[in-house]
């Protein structure tokens, strides 16, 4: 199976589940999505809009971003989502954003950290500080990352929410700083927060599985040193993030968002190679540890992902064979020193 077009793919990525309807039924009011023009933001905002429409709600979904490309702003507006151009590093612009009882915080920076760490710290720590001051009375779902965890033994099954963070590199450290800002606001102001540690979302046009498929297609070697990974269908990640609004609390709840399995990069490449009719090439050997998250808490809260890992691998292979569009953004999942 594959999706006939990007429009069909985005429809699937933004389809709400019954659980999303139940969660947003209990969180009335507008929803502001900050950093809405990134890889996940557009389909998450659409899912929010579709959920409110299904509930018969006239509350607004407001997408906030710099919107460097006018096409991304138009696409959101075409689906009934209000848009606001805003530089989130501009305090006066943040202060002027509309009131909302529900906020999804997706802004941040990862790539380019090694060359310009100061802007990464500004985006990942200064921006959250201004946002949480502006929306201290709101429920906030704050996106974070599994990069706040250290590498852990593959056999251990991944880091859990109660494990002590120990990020590698400035990107991971800045993301832990972002979490601490939200935790501080929750402690001092009672702000209700859910911190979503995502690791890794896959949207047929980008993601760990797409990176592997692309290297197979180009005849490039696949680095096996980071030999294991977790992934989740982006539609499930969107769904769970929105459902976290109903769980936002003071102190914050932390939720790892990823799939059930610890995937072998070698085995995934072999399966994609079968689907694509190409033999994968490898370099290096698997280390005994990797960047892995245990999402048992999320699975107990939300159930199993709707899209299984095996299905996701098949979809990625079919999308690749069909020559469908890609975002051209590598995850750099093989990075073991945290340098992005």
C-alpha positions as CSV (number, residue, x, y, z in Angstrom):
1,X,0.0,0.0,0.0
2,X,1.0,3.6,-0.5
3,X,-0.8,6.9,-0.4
4,X,-1.7,8.4,-3.8
5,X,-0.5,11.9,-2.9
6,X,0.8,14.2,-0.2
7,X,-2.8,15.4,0.3
8,X,-3.9,11.8,1.1
9,X,-0.9,11.4,3.4
10,X,-1.7,14.6,5.3
11,X,-5.3,13.6,5.6
12,X,-4.2,10.4,7.3
13,X,-1.6,12.2,9.5
14,X,-4.3,14.6,10.7
15,X,-7.2,12.1,11.3
16,X,-8.3,12.3,15.0
17,X,-9.1,9.2,17.0
18,X,-12.0,8.7,19.4
19,X,-9.5,9.3,22.2
20,X,-8.6,12.7,20.8
21,X,-12.3,13.7,20.7
22,X,-12.7,12.5,24.3
23,X,-9.6,14.5,25.4
24,X,-10.5,17.7,23.7
25,X,-14.1,17.4,24.9
26,X,-12.7,18.0,28.4
27,X,-10.4,20.9,27.4
28,X,-12.7,23.7,26.2
29,X,-11.5,26.8,24.5
30,X,-9.2,27.9,21.7
31,X,-5.9,26.0,20.9
32,X,-2.7,27.9,20.1
33,X,0.0,26.0,18.3
34,X,3.4,27.7,18.6
35,X,6.0,26.7,16.1
36,X,3.3,25.4,13.8
37,X,5.2,25.5,10.5
38,X,7.7,22.7,11.4
39,X,7.6,19.1,10.3
40,X,4.8,18.1,12.6
41,X,3.0,21.4,13.3
42,X,0.8,21.6,10.2
43,X,-0.8,18.1,10.6
44,X,-1.1,18.5,14.4
45,X,-2.9,21.8,13.9
46,X,-5.2,20.2,11.3
47,X,-5.9,17.3,13.6
48,X,-6.9,19.8,16.3
49,X,-9.2,21.6,13.9
50,X,-10.8,18.4,12.7
51,X,-11.4,17.3,16.3
52,X,-13.1,20.5,17.2
53,X,-15.2,20.4,14.1
54,X,-16.3,16.8,14.9
55,X,-17.2,18.0,18.4
56,X,-19.3,20.9,16.9
57,X,-17.0,23.4,18.6
58,X,-16.4,26.9,17.1
59,X,-13.3,27.4,19.2
60,X,-10.3,28.6,17.1
61,X,-7.1,26.7,16.3
62,X,-4.4,29.4,15.9
63,X,-1.1,28.5,14.2
64,X,1.8,30.7,15.2
65,X,5.1,30.7,13.3
66,X,7.5,33.0,11.3
67,X,6.0,31.3,8.2
68,X,9.0,31.8,6.0
69,X,7.1,30.2,3.2
70,X,3.7,31.7,2.3
71,X,2.5,28.3,1.0
72,X,2.6,26.7,4.5
73,X,0.5,29.6,5.9
74,X,-2.0,29.3,3.0
75,X,-2.3,25.5,3.4
76,X,-3.3,26.0,7.1
77,X,-5.7,28.7,6.3
78,X,-7.3,26.5,3.6
79,X,-8.2,24.1,6.4
80,X,-9.9,26.6,8.6
81,X,-6.9,27.3,10.9
82,X,-6.1,30.9,11.8
83,X,-2.5,32.0,11.3
84,X,-0.3,34.6,13.0
85,X,3.2,35.5,11.8
86,X,5.4,35.9,14.9
87,X,9.0,35.9,15.8
88,X,8.9,34.1,19.2
89,X,12.2,35.7,20.2
90,X,10.4,39.1,20.1
91,X,8.9,39.6,23.6
92,X,6.5,42.2,22.4
93,X,5.2,39.9,19.7
94,X,4.8,37.1,22.1
95,X,2.9,39.4,24.6
96,X,0.6,40.4,21.7
97,X,-0.5,36.8,21.0
98,X,-4.2,36.1,21.7
99,X,-5.3,34.5,24.9
100,X,-5.9,30.8,24.9
101,X,-6.6,28.2,27.6
102,X,-4.8,25.5,25.5
103,X,-1.2,25.8,24.1
104,X,0.9,23.3,22.1
105,X,4.5,24.4,22.3
106,X,6.4,23.0,19.3
107,X,9.0,25.7,18.7
108,X,12.7,24.9,18.9
109,X,16.0,24.4,17.1
110,X,18.1,21.3,16.6
111,X,20.2,21.3,13.5
112,X,23.0,24.0,13.3
113,X,23.6,23.7,17.1
114,X,27.3,22.8,16.6
115,X,27.9,25.9,14.4
116,X,25.7,28.4,16.3
117,X,24.9,27.1,19.8
118,X,23.7,30.5,21.1
119,X,20.7,30.6,18.8
120,X,19.8,27.0,19.8
121,X,19.9,28.0,23.5
122,X,17.8,31.1,22.7
123,X,15.2,29.2,20.9
124,X,15.1,26.3,23.3
125,X,15.3,28.2,26.6
126,X,14.6,31.9,26.2
127,X,11.5,31.4,24.0
128,X,9.9,29.0,26.5
129,X,10.6,31.4,29.3
130,X,8.7,34.2,27.5
131,X,5.9,31.8,26.3
132,X,5.2,30.3,29.7
133,X,5.0,33.8,31.2
134,X,2.5,34.8,28.6
135,X,0.4,31.6,29.0
136,X,1.0,30.9,32.7
137,X,-2.8,30.2,33.2
138,X,-3.1,27.9,30.2
139,X,-2.7,24.1,29.8
140,X,0.5,23.6,27.9
141,X,1.8,20.6,26.0
142,X,5.5,21.2,25.6
143,X,7.4,19.2,23.0
144,X,10.7,17.9,24.1
145,X,12.9,15.0,22.9
146,X,14.4,11.7,23.9
147,X,17.8,13.4,23.5
148,X,17.5,14.5,27.1
149,X,18.4,10.9,28.1
150,X,21.8,9.3,27.9
151,X,22.6,6.3,25.7
152,X,21.4,3.2,27.5
153,X,22.0,-0.5,27.0
154,X,19.9,-1.9,24.2
155,X,18.9,-4.9,26.4
156,X,17.5,-2.5,29.1
157,X,14.5,-1.4,26.9
158,X,15.1,2.3,26.9
159,X,14.9,5.2,29.3
160,X,11.8,5.8,31.4
161,X,10.3,9.1,32.5
162,X,11.6,8.8,36.0
163,X,15.2,8.2,34.9
164,X,17.6,11.0,35.5
165,X,18.3,13.1,32.3
166,X,21.9,13.1,31.1
167,X,21.9,14.7,27.7
168,X,24.9,14.4,25.3
169,X,25.8,17.7,23.6
170,X,24.4,21.2,23.6
171,X,21.2,20.4,21.8
172,X,20.1,17.8,24.4
173,X,21.2,20.1,27.2
174,X,19.3,23.0,25.8
175,X,16.2,20.8,25.5
176,X,16.6,19.8,29.2
177,X,16.8,23.6,29.9
178,X,13.5,24.0,28.1
179,X,11.9,21.4,30.3
180,X,13.3,23.1,33.4
181,X,11.7,26.4,32.4
182,X,8.3,24.8,32.2
183,X,8.9,22.9,35.5
184,X,9.8,26.2,37.2
185,X,6.7,28.0,35.9
186,X,4.6,25.1,37.1
187,X,6.2,25.2,40.6
188,X,6.0,29.0,41.0
189,X,2.7,29.8,39.1
190,X,0.8,26.5,39.1
191,X,1.0,26.3,35.3
192,X,-0.4,23.0,34.1
193,X,2.1,21.3,31.8
194,X,2.6,18.0,29.9
195,X,6.1,17.4,28.6
196,X,6.2,15.2,25.5
197,X,9.6,13.5,25.0
198,X,9.3,12.4,21.3
199,X,11.6,9.9,19.8
200,X,11.3,9.6,16.6
201,X,8.2,10.5,14.5
202,X,7.9,9.2,10.9
203,X,5.9,10.9,8.2
204,X,6.8,8.9,5.0
205,X,8.6,12.1,3.7
206,X,11.1,12.2,6.6
207,X,12.1,10.2,9.7
208,X,14.6,7.5,10.6
209,X,13.0,4.9,8.3
210,X,13.0,7.4,5.4
211,X,16.7,8.1,6.1
212,X,17.5,4.4,5.8
213,X,15.4,4.0,2.7
214,X,17.1,6.9,1.0
215,X,20.5,5.5,1.7
216,X,19.5,2.2,0.2
217,X,18.0,4.0,-2.9
218,X,21.2,6.0,-3.4
219,X,23.5,3.0,-2.8
220,X,25.0,4.7,0.2
221,X,26.3,2.8,3.3
222,X,24.2,2.8,6.5
223,X,26.2,3.5,9.7
224,X,25.4,0.8,12.2
225,X,27.1,2.4,15.2
226,X,23.8,3.6,16.5
227,X,22.3,0.3,15.7
228,X,18.9,0.6,17.4
229,X,16.1,3.2,17.4
230,X,12.5,3.8,18.3
231,X,10.0,5.2,15.9
232,X,6.3,6.1,15.8
233,X,3.8,7.1,13.1
234,X,3.5,10.9,13.1
235,X,-0.3,10.6,13.2
236,X,-0.1,8.7,16.4
237,X,2.4,11.2,17.8
238,X,0.0,14.1,16.9
239,X,-2.9,12.2,18.5
240,X,-1.1,11.5,21.7
241,X,0.3,15.1,22.0
242,X,-3.2,16.5,21.7
243,X,-4.6,14.0,24.2
244,X,-1.8,15.2,26.7
245,X,-3.7,18.5,27.0
246,X,-6.2,16.7,29.2
247,X,-3.3,15.4,31.4
248,X,-1.4,18.7,31.8
249,X,-0.8,19.2,35.5
250,X,1.3,20.9,38.2
251,X,3.9,19.5,38.7
252,X,4.2,18.6,35.0
253,X,3.6,15.1,33.7
254,X,6.4,13.8,31.5
255,X,5.4,11.3,28.7
256,X,7.7,9.4,26.4
257,X,6.1,9.2,23.0
258,X,7.4,6.5,20.7
259,X,6.6,3.0,19.5
260,X,6.7,-0.2,21.4
261,X,9.6,-1.9,19.7
262,X,13.4,-1.4,19.9
263,X,14.2,-1.6,16.2
264,X,17.4,-3.0,14.8
265,X,18.7,-0.6,12.1
266,X,20.2,-3.6,10.3
267,X,16.9,-5.5,10.3
268,X,14.9,-2.5,9.2
269,X,17.3,-1.9,6.3
270,X,17.1,-5.5,5.3
271,X,13.3,-5.4,5.2
272,X,13.3,-2.1,3.3
273,X,15.9,-3.5,0.9
274,X,13.5,-6.4,0.2
275,X,10.6,-4.0,-0.4
276,X,12.7,-1.8,-2.7
277,X,14.6,-4.5,-4.5
278,X,18.0,-3.1,-3.4
279,X,20.7,-4.6,-1.3
280,X,21.5,-2.4,1.7
281,X,25.2,-1.6,2.4
282,X,26.5,-1.2,5.9
283,X,29.5,0.3,7.7
284,X,30.5,0.0,11.3
285,X,29.1,-2.4,14.0
286,X,26.3,-2.0,16.5
287,X,27.3,-0.5,19.8
288,X,25.8,-2.2,22.9
289,X,23.9,1.1,23.8
290,X,21.7,3.5,21.9
291,X,19.4,6.5,22.3
292,X,16.2,4.7,23.3
293,X,13.0,5.5,25.1
294,X,10.5,3.3,26.9
295,X,7.0,4.5,26.2
296,X,5.1,2.1,28.4
297,X,3.4,5.0,30.2
298,X,2.1,6.4,27.0
299,X,0.8,3.0,25.9
300,X,-1.0,2.6,29.2
301,X,-2.6,6.0,28.8
302,X,-3.4,5.9,25.1
303,X,-3.2,2.3,23.9
304,X,-1.0,0.9,21.2
305,X,-0.1,3.0,18.2
306,X,-2.7,2.8,15.5
307,X,-0.1,2.2,12.8
308,X,2.3,-0.7,13.6
309,X,6.0,-0.5,12.9
310,X,5.8,-3.2,10.3
311,X,3.0,-1.3,8.5
312,X,5.1,1.9,8.7
313,X,8.1,0.2,7.2
314,X,6.0,-1.1,4.3
315,X,4.5,2.4,3.8
316,X,7.9,4.0,3.7
317,X,9.1,1.4,1.1
318,X,6.1,1.9,-1.1
319,X,6.3,5.7,-0.9
320,X,10.0,5.5,-1.9
321,X,9.3,3.2,-4.8
322,X,6.5,5.4,-6.0
323,X,8.9,8.4,-6.2
324,X,6.7,10.5,-3.9
325,X,8.0,13.8,-2.5
326,X,10.4,13.9,0.4
327,X,11.3,16.8,2.8
328,X,15.0,16.3,2.4
329,X,15.7,16.7,6.1
330,X,17.8,14.0,7.7
331,X,17.2,13.1,11.3
332,X,20.9,12.3,11.9
333,X,19.8,9.5,14.1
334,X,23.2,7.9,13.9
335,X,24.8,10.7,15.8
336,X,26.3,9.3,19.1
337,X,27.9,12.4,20.5
338,X,24.9,14.7,20.4
339,X,26.5,17.1,17.9
340,X,23.8,18.4,15.5
